[in-house]
């Protein structure tokens, strides 16, 4: 009984003291402290804080509350507006009894009409960087027991209405605005906290619903923190399910993420840039691991249209970001990822397209851009990615059994192997872009063997224009800070060799603007459905950006076309001559075509002096480089093929004598010449001008 009396007396004393404190506090006018609060804010930040409304404390309850109206916090002197932040109303209530057990139990927080601006000026300085008027003294350190532990925190209810956060960057000119129409976070049924959020991002509406573990569990860090969130924005639905084993260390992740939508273009407002109308799309991933070690994605699935990609990945973030991934696909259709621009430029607008001049004025008709290569991103992380694709469709062309290994180390990107099958042939090679050093360097070594041109053109729906088998090799090295600089430094060689084949004569009429008619009807006196091709050989040696023609030979049953000259990839100037030589023994209508000017705006003309010199002359032989002879043999070209005979002649003749041209043939050449020139001019401009 005595103990009960003692406890009763103690309890009574506590109640009297609390009641007395409440009475005393209730008599105080807290508005008298507004200036003191403003002065302390000035000392801490160097900025003015104004409380224009009342500052009230409600103490006659077990949940004492603080209410502040009309708060304004000054912006930096250089800011775009006077206030960095303004709040119409802020209210917080705290449960009193849990404080005695070391728990900060926040009954509710209400924020209404908040308008916060974060911005950076042209110098990169942020208005959130404060210059305190008085430097605060560092806190005195003591024993661990003296400082105590951070009290546990419980949040019962959070409400934010009619508020917005704006970010402005003067350097990039970018402005981002997040508006919160309504946010409610409070006691839930399935989970400790239910979440409901409605707002907009750059005027694009979004919503978030779901539930999560308590704030105390989140801050405690030792108990798994569950969450189940669903968000909708930009036409996409994002779902996040699972738990975080140790929230404080962001470890023990066990999450499932999915993103689905019908049309990516709905993301344009959020992305602040046009997004192509791609879709439907779906992404699903399982995420495990820990932030301080490695985040594993043991299951990844990406679908876009009819294309699908699956695999797994690991991302290490502890020291330097390292991505390791193994991805595979049964089908990738590039049309699912690339859409033609709607209402694009007209054909007239595309003519003579080039790059901007150094002064930023009109285009200079250069094809290769001088913009610095965006290679800094290659140094941000390391990666090893294995990719296999059973079938890739690109504009109707099927590329099969793709096998690619990508390895990135400190800016040095190596793609090897780069292997695939196309049109019955194989592609093999490697590509390296080394941006680890000051000047990026590129090394390309790719070859294509026994590619069926007829099958390739059929897949492109050009059908039976041309048939034959081709070998191609590209071996190039260069360096520079831009594509233009790299092209000017290139060294290496290119080679394209085709053996026996044929070309449809009607197609020649269409694509050569009457040249086929000249060769088949005027020179030969007949017209067949197909023109037999004996071979096509084209090789360039490239030294310091200058591509010199080693050999150009297009040999058919009616004529032999040769070429010589050079293309300066640095200046983009062309100096090339194409020389047709009919095989008729009675006429010689050789009309060499001179190609000059810029790559992006070539000039085509008939070389009349060269044509006159050839009348009644001797058609010389064509010298074959050894590599071309080997390629012809690899393509199965027989020994009776005229090209093989020319190669075997080893420069010792093989030409035919030709008599002077008759007047009729000369008139025919004259009549067709301008047509050929016009067609070639349009064709080359269309090819290089885009």
C-alpha positions as CSV (number, residue, x, y, z in Angstrom):
1,X,0.0,0.0,0.0
2,X,2.8,2.3,0.8
3,X,4.3,1.8,-2.7
4,X,1.0,2.6,-4.2
5,X,0.8,5.8,-2.3
6,X,4.3,6.8,-3.4
7,X,3.6,6.1,-7.0
8,X,0.3,8.0,-6.8
9,X,2.1,11.0,-5.3
10,X,4.8,10.8,-8.0
11,X,2.2,10.6,-10.7
12,X,0.3,13.5,-9.3
13,X,3.5,15.6,-9.2
14,X,4.2,14.7,-12.8
15,X,0.6,15.7,-13.9
16,X,0.8,18.9,-11.9
17,X,4.2,19.8,-13.5
18,X,2.9,19.0,-17.0
19,X,-0.2,20.9,-16.4
20,X,1.7,23.8,-15.1
21,X,4.1,23.7,-18.0
22,X,1.2,23.6,-20.4
23,X,-0.4,26.6,-18.7
24,X,2.8,28.5,-18.8
25,X,3.4,27.6,-22.5
26,X,-0.1,28.6,-23.4
27,X,0.4,32.0,-22.0
28,X,3.4,32.7,-24.2
29,X,3.2,34.5,-27.5
30,X,5.4,32.5,-29.8
31,X,5.2,35.2,-32.4
32,X,7.7,37.1,-30.2
33,X,10.3,34.4,-31.2
34,X,9.9,34.9,-35.0
35,X,12.7,37.4,-35.2
36,X,15.0,35.2,-33.1
37,X,14.3,32.3,-35.4
38,X,15.0,34.5,-38.5
39,X,18.3,35.7,-37.0
40,X,19.4,32.1,-36.3
41,X,18.5,31.1,-39.9
42,X,20.5,34.1,-41.2
43,X,23.5,33.0,-39.1
44,X,23.3,29.5,-40.5
45,X,22.7,30.2,-44.2
46,X,23.3,33.9,-44.8
47,X,19.8,34.2,-46.1
48,X,16.7,35.9,-44.8
49,X,13.8,33.9,-43.3
50,X,10.4,35.6,-42.9
51,X,7.4,34.2,-41.0
52,X,4.6,36.4,-42.2
53,X,1.8,34.5,-40.4
54,X,1.2,33.2,-36.9
55,X,3.5,30.8,-35.0
56,X,1.3,28.7,-32.8
57,X,1.9,25.9,-30.3
58,X,-1.1,23.7,-29.2
59,X,-0.1,22.1,-25.8
60,X,-3.5,21.1,-24.3
61,X,-3.3,17.5,-25.8
62,X,-1.1,14.4,-25.6
63,X,-0.2,15.3,-29.2
64,X,1.2,18.9,-29.0
65,X,1.4,20.5,-32.4
66,X,3.3,23.4,-34.0
67,X,1.6,25.4,-36.7
68,X,3.4,28.0,-38.9
69,X,1.8,30.1,-41.6
70,X,3.4,32.2,-44.4
71,X,7.0,31.2,-44.4
72,X,9.4,32.6,-47.0
73,X,13.1,31.8,-47.5
74,X,15.2,34.2,-49.6
75,X,16.9,33.0,-52.8
76,X,20.6,33.6,-53.7
77,X,21.3,37.2,-54.8
78,X,21.7,36.1,-58.4
79,X,18.5,33.9,-58.4
80,X,15.8,34.2,-60.9
81,X,13.2,35.1,-58.3
82,X,13.3,36.6,-54.8
83,X,12.3,33.5,-52.8
84,X,14.0,30.1,-52.9
85,X,11.0,28.7,-51.0
86,X,7.7,29.7,-49.8
87,X,5.2,27.7,-47.7
88,X,1.6,28.6,-47.0
89,X,1.2,26.3,-44.1
90,X,3.3,23.8,-42.1
91,X,1.9,21.8,-39.2
92,X,3.4,18.9,-37.2
93,X,2.0,17.0,-34.3
94,X,4.1,14.8,-32.0
95,X,2.8,12.2,-29.5
96,X,4.1,13.2,-26.0
97,X,4.1,9.9,-24.1
98,X,6.4,7.9,-26.5
99,X,9.1,10.6,-26.0
100,X,9.7,9.2,-22.4
101,X,10.8,5.9,-24.0
102,X,13.0,7.5,-26.6
103,X,10.7,7.3,-29.5
104,X,9.8,10.2,-31.8
105,X,6.2,9.4,-32.7
106,X,5.1,11.9,-35.3
107,X,1.3,11.9,-35.4
108,X,1.1,13.8,-38.6
109,X,2.8,16.3,-40.8
110,X,0.9,18.7,-43.1
111,X,2.6,20.7,-45.8
112,X,0.4,23.0,-48.0
113,X,1.2,25.4,-50.8
114,X,4.9,24.8,-50.8
115,X,6.8,26.3,-53.7
116,X,10.5,25.3,-53.8
117,X,13.1,26.4,-56.4
118,X,16.5,24.8,-56.9
119,X,18.6,26.4,-59.6
120,X,22.2,26.7,-60.9
121,X,23.6,29.8,-62.6
122,X,25.9,30.0,-65.7
123,X,29.0,29.5,-63.5
124,X,27.5,26.2,-62.1
125,X,26.8,27.6,-58.6
126,X,23.6,26.4,-57.0
127,X,21.2,28.5,-54.9
128,X,21.3,25.6,-52.4
129,X,24.9,26.4,-51.6
130,X,24.8,28.6,-48.5
131,X,27.4,31.1,-47.3
132,X,26.8,31.2,-43.6
133,X,27.3,34.6,-41.9
134,X,28.9,32.9,-38.9
135,X,30.8,29.7,-39.1
136,X,29.3,27.1,-36.8
137,X,31.7,25.6,-34.2
138,X,32.3,21.9,-34.6
139,X,30.4,19.8,-32.2
140,X,32.4,18.6,-29.2
141,X,33.1,14.9,-29.2
142,X,32.6,12.8,-26.2
143,X,32.2,9.2,-25.2
144,X,29.8,7.2,-27.2
145,X,27.6,6.9,-24.2
146,X,27.5,10.6,-23.7
147,X,26.0,11.3,-27.1
148,X,23.5,8.5,-26.9
149,X,21.6,6.9,-29.8
150,X,19.3,8.4,-32.3
151,X,15.7,7.9,-31.2
152,X,13.5,5.7,-33.2
153,X,11.1,7.5,-35.5
154,X,7.5,6.6,-36.2
155,X,5.4,8.5,-38.8
156,X,1.7,8.1,-38.6
157,X,0.5,10.4,-41.4
158,X,2.1,12.7,-44.0
159,X,0.1,15.0,-46.2
160,X,1.3,17.4,-49.0
161,X,-1.1,19.3,-51.1
162,X,-0.8,22.0,-53.9
163,X,3.0,22.0,-53.8
164,X,5.7,22.1,-56.4
165,X,9.5,21.7,-56.8
166,X,11.3,23.4,-59.7
167,X,14.8,22.8,-60.9
168,X,16.4,25.3,-63.4
169,X,19.9,25.0,-64.9
170,X,21.2,28.1,-66.7
171,X,24.0,26.2,-68.3
172,X,21.8,23.7,-70.2
173,X,18.7,25.8,-70.3
174,X,16.8,22.9,-68.7
175,X,13.8,23.4,-66.5
176,X,12.1,20.5,-64.6
177,X,8.9,20.9,-62.6
178,X,7.4,18.3,-60.2
179,X,4.0,19.3,-59.0
180,X,2.3,17.4,-56.1
181,X,-1.4,17.8,-56.3
182,X,-1.9,15.4,-53.4
183,X,0.3,13.1,-51.4
184,X,-1.0,11.0,-48.5
185,X,1.2,8.6,-46.5
186,X,-0.3,7.0,-43.5
187,X,-1.4,3.9,-41.6
188,X,-2.3,1.1,-43.9
189,X,-4.2,-2.1,-43.9
190,X,-1.9,-4.5,-45.7
191,X,1.3,-2.7,-44.8
192,X,2.3,-0.2,-42.0
193,X,2.1,2.7,-44.5
194,X,-0.2,3.2,-47.5
195,X,1.0,5.6,-50.2
196,X,-1.1,7.7,-52.6
197,X,0.4,10.4,-54.8
198,X,-1.0,12.4,-57.7
199,X,0.9,15.0,-59.6
200,X,2.8,15.9,-62.7
201,X,6.3,16.1,-64.1
202,X,6.7,18.9,-66.7
203,X,2.9,19.0,-67.1
204,X,2.9,15.2,-67.7
205,X,0.6,13.6,-65.1
206,X,1.6,10.7,-63.0
207,X,0.2,8.7,-60.1
208,X,1.7,6.4,-57.5
209,X,-0.1,4.0,-55.2
210,X,0.9,1.1,-52.9
211,X,2.3,0.3,-49.5
212,X,5.6,0.0,-47.7
213,X,7.1,-0.8,-44.3
214,X,7.2,1.7,-41.5
215,X,9.6,4.6,-41.2
216,X,11.0,3.1,-38.1
217,X,11.8,-0.1,-39.9
218,X,13.4,1.8,-42.8
219,X,15.6,3.8,-40.4
220,X,16.4,0.9,-38.2
221,X,18.1,-1.0,-41.0
222,X,18.0,-4.4,-39.4
223,X,14.5,-5.7,-40.3
224,X,13.5,-6.4,-43.9
225,X,11.5,-3.5,-45.3
226,X,8.7,-4.6,-47.6
227,X,7.2,-2.5,-50.4
228,X,4.6,-2.9,-53.1
229,X,4.4,0.1,-55.5
230,X,2.5,0.8,-58.7
231,X,3.2,3.9,-60.8
232,X,1.6,5.3,-64.0
233,X,3.3,7.9,-66.1
234,X,3.8,8.7,-69.8
235,X,1.6,5.8,-70.8
236,X,3.8,3.3,-68.8
237,X,2.8,1.2,-65.9
238,X,5.6,0.5,-63.4
239,X,5.3,-2.2,-60.7
240,X,7.8,-2.8,-57.9
241,X,7.3,-5.7,-55.5
242,X,9.5,-7.2,-52.9
243,X,11.6,-6.3,-49.9
244,X,15.0,-4.8,-48.8
245,X,16.7,-7.0,-46.2
246,X,18.8,-4.2,-44.8
247,X,17.4,-0.8,-45.8
248,X,20.3,1.2,-44.1
249,X,22.9,-0.7,-46.1
250,X,20.7,-1.2,-49.2
251,X,21.5,-4.9,-49.1
252,X,19.5,-8.0,-49.2
253,X,17.5,-6.8,-52.2
254,X,14.8,-9.1,-53.4
255,X,12.7,-7.1,-55.9
256,X,10.6,-7.7,-59.0
257,X,10.3,-4.8,-61.4
258,X,8.1,-4.6,-64.5
259,X,7.4,-1.8,-67.0
260,X,4.7,-2.1,-69.7
261,X,3.2,0.3,-72.2
262,X,1.7,0.6,-75.6
263,X,3.5,3.6,-77.2
264,X,6.8,5.1,-76.1
265,X,5.9,8.5,-77.7
266,X,3.7,9.2,-74.7
267,X,7.0,9.6,-72.8
268,X,8.0,12.7,-74.8
269,X,6.8,15.1,-72.2
270,X,8.7,13.4,-69.5
271,X,11.8,12.9,-71.6
272,X,11.7,16.6,-72.7
273,X,12.5,15.4,-76.2
274,X,10.6,13.6,-79.0
275,X,10.4,9.9,-78.4
276,X,9.5,7.7,-81.5
277,X,6.2,5.9,-81.5
278,X,7.6,2.5,-80.6
279,X,5.7,-0.3,-78.9
280,X,4.0,-2.1,-77.4
281,X,6.8,-2.7,-74.9
282,X,7.4,-4.7,-71.8
283,X,10.4,-5.0,-69.4
284,X,10.6,-7.4,-66.5
285,X,13.5,-8.0,-64.2
286,X,14.4,-9.7,-60.9
287,X,16.8,-7.7,-58.8
288,X,18.9,-9.2,-55.9
289,X,22.2,-8.4,-54.2
290,X,23.6,-5.4,-52.3
291,X,24.5,-1.9,-53.3
292,X,28.0,-2.0,-51.7
293,X,28.9,-5.3,-53.5
294,X,27.0,-6.2,-56.6
295,X,23.4,-5.9,-57.9
296,X,22.4,-9.0,-59.7
297,X,19.7,-9.3,-62.3
298,X,19.3,-13.1,-62.7
299,X,16.3,-12.7,-64.9
300,X,15.8,-10.0,-67.5
301,X,13.3,-9.8,-70.3
302,X,12.8,-7.0,-72.8
303,X,10.1,-7.0,-75.5
304,X,9.5,-4.3,-78.2
305,X,6.9,-5.1,-80.8
306,X,7.7,-8.6,-82.0
307,X,11.3,-8.4,-80.9
308,X,12.4,-10.0,-77.6
309,X,15.6,-10.1,-75.6
310,X,16.3,-12.2,-72.5
311,X,19.3,-12.8,-70.3
312,X,21.0,-11.9,-67.0
313,X,23.3,-9.2,-65.8
314,X,25.4,-8.1,-62.8
315,X,26.3,-4.5,-61.9
316,X,29.1,-3.8,-59.5
317,X,29.1,-0.3,-58.0
318,X,31.6,-0.6,-55.0
319,X,34.7,0.8,-56.7
320,X,34.2,1.4,-60.4
321,X,30.9,0.5,-62.1
322,X,31.3,-2.8,-63.9
323,X,28.5,-4.3,-66.0
324,X,28.5,-8.0,-67.0
325,X,25.7,-9.3,-69.1
326,X,24.7,-12.3,-71.2
327,X,21.8,-11.6,-73.6
328,X,20.1,-13.6,-76.3
329,X,17.2,-13.3,-78.7
330,X,15.4,-15.5,-81.2
331,X,14.2,-12.4,-83.2
332,X,15.2,-8.7,-83.4
333,X,13.3,-6.7,-85.9
334,X,15.0,-3.2,-86.3
335,X,11.7,-1.8,-87.5
336,X,10.5,-2.2,-83.9
337,X,13.2,0.2,-82.7
338,X,13.4,2.7,-85.6
339,X,10.5,4.5,-87.0
340,X,10.6,6.9,-90.0
341,X,10.0,10.5,-88.8
342,X,6.5,11.7,-89.4
343,X,6.2,14.6,-91.8
344,X,9.9,14.4,-92.5
345,X,11.9,16.5,-94.8
346,X,11.0,16.5,-98.4
347,X,13.2,15.1,-101.1
348,X,14.1,18.6,-102.2
349,X,15.1,19.5,-98.6
350,X,17.5,16.5,-98.6
351,X,19.4,17.6,-101.6
352,X,22.9,18.8,-101.0
353,X,22.7,17.9,-97.3
354,X,25.9,18.6,-95.5
355,X,27.3,19.5,-92.1
356,X,27.4,22.9,-90.5
357,X,30.3,25.1,-91.3
358,X,32.8,26.0,-88.6
359,X,31.2,29.4,-88.2
360,X,27.8,27.8,-87.7
361,X,26.4,29.2,-90.9
362,X,25.2,27.5,-94.0
363,X,26.1,23.9,-94.7
364,X,29.5,23.3,-96.3
365,X,28.5,20.2,-98.2
366,X,30.9,18.1,-96.1
367,X,29.6,14.6,-95.4
368,X,31.8,13.7,-92.4
369,X,31.0,15.8,-89.3
370,X,33.6,17.7,-87.3
371,X,31.7,17.5,-84.0
372,X,33.8,16.0,-81.2
373,X,33.1,12.3,-80.6
374,X,31.0,11.7,-77.5
375,X,33.5,9.2,-76.0
376,X,33.6,10.4,-72.4
377,X,30.8,8.1,-71.6
378,X,33.0,5.1,-72.5
379,X,35.2,6.0,-69.5
380,X,32.3,6.1,-67.0
381,X,32.1,2.3,-66.5
382,X,33.5,-1.0,-67.6
383,X,31.5,-3.7,-69.3
384,X,31.5,-7.2,-70.7
385,X,28.5,-8.2,-72.8
386,X,27.8,-11.3,-74.7
387,X,25.0,-11.1,-77.3
388,X,23.6,-13.8,-79.5
389,X,20.7,-13.2,-81.9
390,X,19.3,-16.0,-84.0
391,X,17.6,-13.7,-86.5
392,X,17.9,-10.0,-87.1
393,X,15.6,-8.3,-89.7
394,X,16.8,-5.0,-91.1
395,X,14.7,-3.5,-94.0
396,X,13.7,-7.0,-95.0
397,X,17.2,-8.4,-94.9
398,X,17.7,-11.3,-92.6
399,X,21.0,-11.5,-90.6
400,X,21.3,-14.8,-88.8
401,X,23.3,-16.4,-86.0
402,X,24.8,-13.1,-84.8
403,X,27.5,-13.6,-82.1
404,X,29.0,-10.5,-80.6
405,X,31.2,-10.0,-77.6
406,X,31.6,-6.4,-76.3
407,X,34.4,-5.6,-73.9
408,X,34.9,-2.1,-72.4
409,X,37.8,-1.2,-70.2
410,X,38.4,2.4,-69.1
411,X,37.3,3.8,-72.5
412,X,38.8,1.0,-74.6
413,X,35.9,-0.6,-76.5
414,X,36.5,-3.9,-78.3
415,X,33.9,-5.8,-80.3
416,X,35.3,-9.3,-81.0
417,X,34.1,-11.5,-82.3
418,X,31.6,-9.8,-84.6
419,X,30.2,-12.8,-86.5
420,X,27.0,-13.4,-88.5
421,X,25.5,-15.0,-91.5
422,X,23.8,-13.1,-94.3
423,X,22.5,-14.2,-97.7
424,X,24.2,-17.5,-97.6
425,X,27.6,-16.0,-96.7
426,X,29.4,-15.2,-93.5
427,X,30.6,-12.0,-91.9
428,X,33.5,-12.1,-89.4
429,X,35.7,-9.5,-87.9
430,X,36.4,-7.1,-85.1
431,X,36.0,-3.4,-84.3
432,X,37.9,-1.5,-81.7
433,X,37.4,2.1,-80.5
434,X,40.1,3.1,-78.1
435,X,39.2,6.3,-76.2
436,X,41.4,5.5,-73.2
437,X,44.1,7.8,-74.5
438,X,44.0,11.4,-75.5
439,X,43.2,10.9,-79.1
440,X,40.5,8.2,-79.9
441,X,41.7,5.5,-82.3
442,X,39.5,3.2,-84.4
443,X,40.5,-0.2,-85.9
444,X,38.1,-2.0,-88.2
445,X,38.8,-5.5,-89.7
446,X,35.7,-7.0,-91.2
447,X,35.3,-9.5,-94.0
448,X,32.3,-11.0,-95.8
449,X,32.7,-14.3,-97.7
450,X,30.5,-15.8,-100.4
451,X,27.5,-13.5,-100.0
452,X,24.8,-14.2,-102.5
453,X,23.9,-10.7,-103.9
454,X,20.9,-12.1,-105.7
455,X,19.4,-13.4,-102.4
456,X,20.3,-10.2,-100.6
457,X,18.5,-8.1,-103.3
458,X,15.5,-10.4,-103.2
459,X,15.2,-9.9,-99.5
460,X,15.3,-6.2,-100.1
461,X,12.4,-6.7,-102.6
462,X,14.6,-5.6,-105.6
463,X,14.2,-9.2,-106.8
464,X,16.1,-10.2,-109.9
465,X,18.1,-7.1,-110.7
466,X,21.4,-8.7,-110.0
467,X,22.8,-12.1,-109.1
468,X,26.3,-13.3,-108.1
469,X,28.5,-14.1,-105.2
470,X,30.6,-11.5,-103.5
471,X,33.7,-11.4,-101.2
472,X,34.4,-8.2,-99.4
473,X,37.1,-7.1,-97.0
474,X,37.6,-3.9,-95.0
475,X,40.7,-3.2,-93.0
476,X,41.0,0.4,-91.7
477,X,42.8,2.2,-88.9
478,X,42.6,5.9,-88.0
479,X,42.5,8.3,-85.1
480,X,41.1,11.7,-84.3
481,X,38.7,13.7,-82.1
482,X,35.9,13.7,-84.7
483,X,34.7,11.5,-87.6
484,X,36.2,14.0,-90.0
485,X,39.6,13.8,-88.3
486,X,39.5,10.0,-88.3
487,X,38.6,9.9,-92.0
488,X,41.6,12.2,-92.8
489,X,43.9,9.8,-91.0
490,X,42.7,6.5,-92.3
491,X,45.1,3.8,-93.5
492,X,44.2,0.4,-94.8
493,X,42.4,-1.1,-97.8
494,X,39.0,-2.2,-99.0
495,X,38.2,-4.9,-101.5
496,X,35.0,-6.1,-103.2
497,X,35.2,-9.0,-105.6
498,X,32.3,-10.7,-107.5
499,X,32.6,-13.7,-109.7
500,X,30.2,-15.0,-112.4
501,X,26.7,-13.4,-112.3
502,X,24.1,-11.6,-114.4
503,X,22.2,-8.3,-114.3
504,X,18.7,-7.8,-115.7
505,X,18.9,-5.6,-118.8
506,X,15.6,-3.8,-118.1
507,X,17.0,-2.8,-114.7
508,X,20.0,-1.3,-116.4
509,X,17.6,0.8,-118.5
510,X,16.0,2.1,-115.4
511,X,19.0,2.6,-113.2
512,X,21.5,3.7,-115.8
513,X,19.2,6.0,-117.7
514,X,19.7,4.4,-121.2
515,X,23.3,3.2,-120.8
516,X,22.1,-0.4,-121.1
517,X,20.3,0.4,-124.3
518,X,23.4,1.9,-125.7
519,X,25.5,-1.1,-124.8
520,X,23.1,-3.9,-125.8
521,X,21.2,-2.4,-128.7
522,X,23.5,0.2,-130.3
523,X,26.7,-1.6,-129.8
524,X,25.6,-5.2,-130.1
525,X,22.5,-4.8,-132.2
526,X,20.3,-7.0,-129.9
527,X,18.8,-6.9,-126.5
528,X,18.6,-9.9,-124.2
529,X,16.7,-10.2,-120.9
530,X,19.9,-10.6,-118.9
531,X,23.4,-9.3,-119.3
532,X,26.1,-11.8,-118.2
533,X,28.6,-10.4,-115.7
534,X,32.0,-12.1,-115.8
535,X,33.3,-10.3,-112.7
536,X,33.4,-7.2,-110.7
537,X,36.6,-6.1,-108.8
538,X,37.0,-3.0,-106.8
539,X,40.0,-2.3,-104.5
540,X,41.2,0.8,-102.8
541,X,44.5,1.4,-101.0
542,X,44.0,4.2,-98.3
543,X,47.0,6.2,-97.0
544,X,46.6,9.2,-94.7
545,X,43.0,9.6,-95.7
546,X,43.5,9.3,-99.5
547,X,41.8,6.3,-101.1
548,X,43.6,5.4,-104.4
549,X,41.9,3.0,-106.8
550,X,44.1,-0.1,-107.1
551,X,41.7,-1.7,-109.5
552,X,38.1,-1.2,-110.8
553,X,36.8,-3.7,-113.3
554,X,33.2,-4.5,-114.3
555,X,33.3,-7.0,-117.1
556,X,30.2,-8.2,-118.9
557,X,29.6,-10.1,-122.1
558,X,29.2,-6.8,-124.0
559,X,31.6,-4.4,-122.4
560,X,34.5,-3.9,-119.9
561,X,34.3,-0.9,-117.5
562,X,37.5,0.2,-115.7
563,X,38.2,3.0,-113.4
564,X,41.1,4.9,-111.9
565,X,41.6,7.9,-109.6
566,X,41.4,8.8,-105.9
567,X,39.0,10.0,-103.2
568,X,40.5,12.3,-100.5
569,X,38.5,11.4,-97.4
570,X,40.0,14.4,-95.5
571,X,39.1,17.1,-98.0
572,X,36.2,15.0,-99.4
573,X,37.4,15.8,-103.0
574,X,36.9,13.2,-105.8
575,X,39.1,12.8,-108.8
576,X,37.9,9.6,-110.5
577,X,37.4,8.4,-114.1
578,X,35.2,5.6,-115.2
579,X,36.0,4.2,-118.7
580,X,33.6,1.9,-120.6
581,X,35.2,-0.2,-123.3
582,X,32.8,-2.1,-125.7
583,X,33.9,-5.5,-126.9
584,X,32.7,-5.0,-130.5
585,X,35.6,-5.3,-133.0
586,X,33.9,-2.9,-135.4
587,X,33.2,0.1,-133.2
588,X,34.7,1.8,-130.2
589,X,32.4,4.2,-128.4
590,X,34.4,4.5,-125.3
591,X,33.1,7.6,-123.5
592,X,35.0,8.0,-120.2
593,X,33.1,9.6,-117.4
594,X,34.9,12.1,-115.1
595,X,33.7,12.3,-111.5
596,X,34.9,15.2,-109.5
597,X,33.8,17.7,-106.9
598,X,32.8,17.0,-103.3
599,X,31.6,13.6,-102.0
600,X,28.4,15.3,-100.9
601,X,28.0,17.2,-104.2
602,X,29.8,15.4,-107.0
603,X,30.1,16.7,-110.5
604,X,29.7,14.3,-113.5
605,X,31.1,15.1,-116.9
606,X,32.1,13.3,-120.1
607,X,35.8,13.3,-120.8
608,X,35.7,14.1,-124.5
609,X,39.5,14.4,-124.8
610,X,40.0,10.9,-123.4
611,X,37.2,9.6,-125.7
612,X,38.8,11.1,-128.8
613,X,42.2,9.6,-127.9
614,X,40.7,6.2,-127.8
615,X,39.0,6.2,-131.2
616,X,40.8,3.5,-133.2
617,X,43.1,2.9,-130.3
618,X,44.0,-0.3,-128.4
619,X,42.1,-1.3,-125.3
620,X,44.7,-2.0,-122.6
621,X,44.7,-4.9,-120.2
622,X,43.7,-4.8,-116.6
623,X,46.3,-5.6,-114.0
624,X,44.9,-7.8,-111.2
625,X,46.3,-7.6,-107.7
626,X,47.1,-11.0,-106.3
627,X,44.3,-10.7,-103.7
628,X,41.7,-10.3,-106.4
629,X,43.0,-13.4,-108.2
630,X,42.7,-15.4,-105.0
631,X,39.2,-14.0,-104.3
632,X,38.0,-15.0,-107.8
633,X,39.3,-18.5,-107.3
634,X,37.6,-18.7,-103.9
635,X,34.3,-17.7,-105.6
636,X,34.6,-20.6,-108.0
637,X,35.2,-18.6,-111.2
638,X,36.4,-21.0,-113.9
639,X,39.6,-20.7,-115.9
640,X,37.6,-19.9,-119.0
641,X,36.2,-16.8,-117.4
642,X,37.5,-13.6,-119.3
643,X,38.5,-12.1,-115.9
644,X,40.6,-15.0,-115.0
645,X,42.2,-14.9,-118.5
646,X,43.0,-11.2,-117.9
647,X,44.5,-12.1,-114.6
648,X,46.6,-14.9,-116.1
649,X,47.8,-12.5,-118.8
650,X,49.7,-10.7,-116.0
651,X,49.6,-7.4,-117.9
652,X,50.9,-8.9,-121.2
653,X,47.9,-7.9,-123.3
654,X,44.5,-9.3,-123.6
655,X,43.1,-6.2,-125.2
656,X,41.4,-6.2,-128.6
657,X,42.0,-4.0,-131.6
658,X,39.1,-1.7,-132.4
659,X,38.3,0.1,-135.6
660,X,37.3,3.8,-135.8
661,X,33.8,4.5,-134.7
662,X,31.1,5.1,-137.3
663,X,29.1,8.3,-137.5
664,X,25.9,6.6,-136.5
665,X,27.4,5.2,-133.3
666,X,29.1,8.5,-132.5
667,X,25.7,10.2,-132.8
668,X,24.2,7.6,-130.5
669,X,26.9,8.2,-127.9
670,X,26.3,11.9,-128.2
671,X,22.6,11.5,-127.7
672,X,22.9,9.3,-124.7
673,X,25.8,11.0,-123.1
674,X,23.8,13.8,-121.5
675,X,21.2,11.4,-120.2
676,X,23.9,9.2,-118.6
677,X,25.5,12.3,-117.1
678,X,22.2,13.5,-115.6
679,X,21.3,10.1,-114.2
680,X,24.8,9.6,-112.7
681,X,24.7,13.1,-111.2
682,X,21.4,12.5,-109.5
683,X,22.3,9.1,-108.4
684,X,25.6,10.1,-106.8
685,X,24.2,13.2,-105.2
686,X,21.4,11.1,-103.7
687,X,23.9,8.5,-102.5
688,X,26.4,10.9,-100.8
689,X,24.1,13.8,-100.0
690,X,22.1,11.9,-97.4
